[in-house]
Amino acid sequence: MQQQYLNAYDAQLRTTPEVSAASSTVEHGPLLLATFPDGRGFITYAELGDLDADGVALLVDAAIDHVSALPEVTSVEWKTRAHDRAPGLHDALVARGFVPEDPESIMIGEARLLAQHVDIPPQVTIRRSRSDDEVLAAGEMQGLVFDDPDWRARAESLIARLHEEASTELWVALVDDMVVSAGRLEPVADTEFAGLWGGATLPEWRGRGIYRALTAERARSALARGIRYLQSDSTEFSRPILERSGFLKVSTTTPYVWTRSSL
C-alpha cells in the first residue's frame, strides 16, 4: 500500500501541481523554478535522471544564477525527497548557501478511511471557517504554535485565496468562539488528491482528539468533492496523530532554504 501511495504521489503531485499559485515558472533541465507573488521562490522536479554529483552541482549553480537575477525573490525553498536519486545534492546545496530545515514525513491516506467518528470535548465545535475575522484568529493561533512572526501576512494571503478559490477550505475548532485548532483542505486540480496543510492546535487543547476530528471533517468534505487521497507533510509531532487516523508514511521531505543574504 505504501508503494501504491508513493507512486500516486510522484505521478500526480510533483512539479506543476506544486506551483499552481506561482506568478511565474521557468524550466531548466529537470528543474521547475517558480516565483510566488509574496517574494518566495520554489524549486522542484519530478526526477534528476542519471545525473552524477557534478551534474547536480551544475543544476544548483543554474538555480542560484536564476534567482539571483530576480531582486523580488527574497528566499527560495528547494524541496528534496528522501526516495529520490540525487547524488551530491545535499553537499551542493549547503555549499551554495542553502540551509536544511527539519525533515518532514510525507503522509498519505484514503479519504474514505479517514472520515471516521472521533470523540471530542462537548464544548468544542468543528466547522468550516465562516468569516475573515475567523481566518485571522486561526492565523494568529497558528503563528503562536509555529512561532511565526509573519502569521498575519500569511493569514491575509489566505483570506484573498479563500475569496478567489472556491476549492480551498479552512476548518476550525472553536471553544467559546476562540480558535483552538485549525487546518486547511486544498484540493489539487486534475488529481485524486487534496492536501492537508497548516494543522495546529493550542498546547493546552492537545491530546483530546481535536486534531484527529478536524482531519476527519476535512476527509468528509474531500469525499463530497470526489477526492480519493489526502496528503500532508508532517512534523514529528503531527505524524503520529495522522498515523492514528490511518495515514501511512511513504517518504520524507526536507526543505533547503536560501535567502537573499546568503549571497
C-alpha positions in Angstrom: 0.0 0.0 0.0 2.8 2.4 0.8 4.4 1.9 -2.6 1.0 2.4 -4.3 0.6 5.7 -2.4 4.1 6.8 -3.2 3.7 6.1 -6.9 0.5 8.1 -6.9 2.3 11.0 -5.1 5.1 11.0 -7.6 2.8 10.8 -10.6 0.2 13.3 -9.6 1.6 15.8 -7.0 5.1 16.8 -8.2 6.2 19.8 -10.4 3.2 21.6 -11.9 0.6 21.0 -9.1 3.1 22.3 -6.5 3.4 25.7 -8.2 -0.2 26.3 -9.4 -0.3 29.6 -7.4 3.1 30.9 -8.7 3.3 34.2 -10.6 5.9 32.7 -12.9 7.7 29.4 -13.6 10.8 28.6 -15.7 12.1 25.2 -16.7 15.8 24.4 -16.5 16.5 20.9 -17.5 14.6 18.7 -15.0 14.1 21.7 -12.6 11.0 23.8 -12.3 11.8 27.2 -10.9 8.8 29.1 -9.5 8.3 32.6 -8.1 5.3 33.5 -5.9 3.7 36.9 -5.5 5.0 37.3 -1.9 8.6 37.1 -3.0 9.2 33.4 -2.3 10.9 31.2 -4.8 10.4 27.4 -5.0 12.4 24.7 -6.8 11.1 21.2 -7.5 11.4 18.4 -10.1 10.0 15.0 -10.9 13.4 13.3 -11.0 17.0 14.1 -11.8 17.6 11.2 -14.1 21.1 9.7 -14.2 23.0 12.9 -13.4 26.1 12.4 -11.3 27.2 14.7 -8.5 28.9 17.2 -10.9 25.8 17.4 -13.0 23.6 18.0 -9.9 26.0 20.7 -8.7 25.7 22.5 -12.1 21.9 22.5 -11.7 22.2 24.1 -8.3 24.5 26.7 -9.8 22.0 27.5 -12.5 19.2 27.8 -10.0 21.2 30.3 -7.9 22.0 32.3 -11.1 18.3 32.4 -11.9 17.1 33.6 -8.5 20.0 36.0 -8.0 18.8 37.9 -11.1 15.3 38.3 -9.6 15.5 41.0 -6.9 11.9 40.5 -5.9 12.8 37.0 -4.7 13.9 37.2 -1.0 14.1 33.4 -0.2 13.9 30.1 -2.1 12.9 26.7 -1.0 14.5 23.7 -2.8 12.2 20.7 -2.0 14.0 17.4 -1.6 12.6 13.9 -1.1 14.4 11.0 0.5 13.4 8.5 -2.1 14.9 10.4 -5.0 18.2 9.5 -6.6 20.1 12.8 -6.2 23.9 12.2 -5.8 25.7 15.0 -4.1 22.6 17.2 -3.7 23.0 17.9 0.0 26.6 18.9 -0.3 25.9 21.1 -3.4 23.0 22.9 -1.8 24.9 23.6 1.5 28.0 24.7 -0.3 25.9 27.3 -2.1 24.2 28.8 0.9 21.1 26.6 1.3 20.2 25.7 4.8 18.4 22.4 5.5 15.3 22.6 7.7 13.9 19.7 9.8 12.8 16.7 7.7 9.0 16.1 7.4 7.1 12.9 6.8 5.2 12.6 3.6 1.9 11.2 4.9 -0.9 9.8 2.6 -4.3 8.3 3.4 -7.5 7.4 1.7 -10.3 9.9 2.5 -12.9 7.2 2.9 -10.8 5.5 5.7 -10.1 8.8 7.4 -13.7 10.1 7.6 -14.2 8.4 11.0 -16.0 9.4 14.2 -13.8 10.9 16.8 -14.9 11.8 20.3 -14.0 15.4 21.3 -14.9 17.5 24.4 -18.5 18.7 24.3 -17.5 22.4 24.4 -15.6 22.0 21.1 -17.3 22.8 17.8 -15.6 21.9 14.5 -16.8 23.6 11.3 -15.6 25.3 8.1 -14.5 28.9 8.7 -17.2 31.5 8.1 -15.5 34.9 8.2 -12.3 36.8 7.5 -12.0 37.5 11.3 -12.1 33.8 11.9 -9.3 33.3 9.4 -7.2 35.9 11.1 -7.9 34.3 14.5 -6.8 30.9 13.1 -3.7 32.5 11.7 -2.8 34.1 15.0 -3.2 30.8 16.7 -1.0 29.0 14.1 1.6 31.8 14.4 1.7 31.2 18.2 2.1 27.4 17.7 4.7 27.6 15.0 6.5 30.7 16.4 5.8 32.5 13.1 6.2 36.3 13.2 4.8 36.6 9.7 1.5 34.9 10.5 -0.6 38.0 9.7 0.7 38.3 6.2 0.1 34.6 5.6 -3.5 34.9 7.0 -4.2 37.9 4.8 -2.9 36.0 1.8 -5.2 33.0 2.7 -8.2 35.4 3.0 -7.6 36.5 -0.5 -7.3 32.9 -1.7 -10.5 31.9 0.0 -12.3 34.7 -1.7 -10.8 33.8 -5.1 -10.8 30.0 -4.9 -13.9 28.0 -4.0 -11.9 24.8 -3.6 -9.7 25.9 -0.7 -11.2 25.4 2.7 -10.2 26.4 6.2 -11.6 24.3 9.1 -11.5 25.4 12.7 -12.2 24.0 16.1 -13.8 26.6 18.4 -14.3 26.9 22.2 -16.5 29.8 23.1 -15.6 31.5 19.8 -11.9 31.0 20.4 -10.0 29.1 17.7 -8.1 26.3 19.5 -7.2 24.2 16.3 -7.3 24.8 12.6 -6.2 23.3 9.3 -6.8 23.7 5.6 -8.1 21.4 2.9 -6.6 22.2 -0.5 -7.9 20.0 -3.4 -5.3 19.6 -6.2 -6.8 20.2 -9.6 -6.8 17.3 -12.1 -5.6 14.8 -9.5 -7.1 12.4 -7.0 -5.5 14.3 -4.1 -6.2 17.1 -1.6 -3.6 18.5 0.7 -4.0 18.9 4.5 -2.0 22.0 5.5 -1.5 24.4 8.3 -2.7 22.0 11.0 -2.1 23.3 14.5 -3.6 23.0 18.0 -3.0 25.1 21.1 -0.9 23.2 23.5 -3.5 23.2 26.3 -6.0 21.6 24.0 -3.8 18.8 22.7 -4.4 15.1 23.5 -8.2 15.4 23.3 -8.8 14.1 19.8 -9.5 17.6 18.4 -6.9 17.4 15.6 -8.0 13.9 14.6 -11.6 15.1 14.5 -10.5 18.1 12.4 -8.8 15.7 10.0 -12.0 13.5 9.8 -14.2 16.5 9.0 -11.8 17.6 6.2 -11.8 14.0 4.9 -15.6 14.0 4.7 -15.5 17.3 2.8 -12.9 15.8 0.4 -15.1 12.8 -0.2 -18.0 15.0 -1.1 -15.8 16.5 -3.7 -14.9 13.1 -5.2 -11.3 13.2 -3.8 -9.6 9.8 -3.1 -6.4 10.6 -1.3 -5.3 13.1 1.4 -1.7 14.1 1.7 0.3 16.1 4.3 3.9 16.9 5.0 4.0 16.3 8.8 6.3 17.2 11.7 7.2 14.6 14.2 4.5 16.0 16.4 1.7 15.6 13.9 2.9 12.4 12.2 1.7 10.0 15.0 -1.6 11.8 15.2 -2.2 11.2 11.4 -1.0 7.6 11.7 -3.7 7.0 14.3 -6.1 8.4 11.8 -5.0 5.9 9.2 -2.3 7.8 7.3 0.9 6.0 6.1 4.4 7.5 5.9 5.6 7.0 2.4 8.8 9.0 2.4 10.3 12.2 3.9 10.9 15.6 2.5 13.5 18.2 3.6 13.3 21.8 2.6 16.6 23.6 1.9 16.2 27.4 2.2 18.3 30.1 0.5 17.9 33.7 1.5 19.0 36.8 -0.3 21.5 37.4 2.5 23.2 34.1 1.5 24.9 35.8 -1.4 
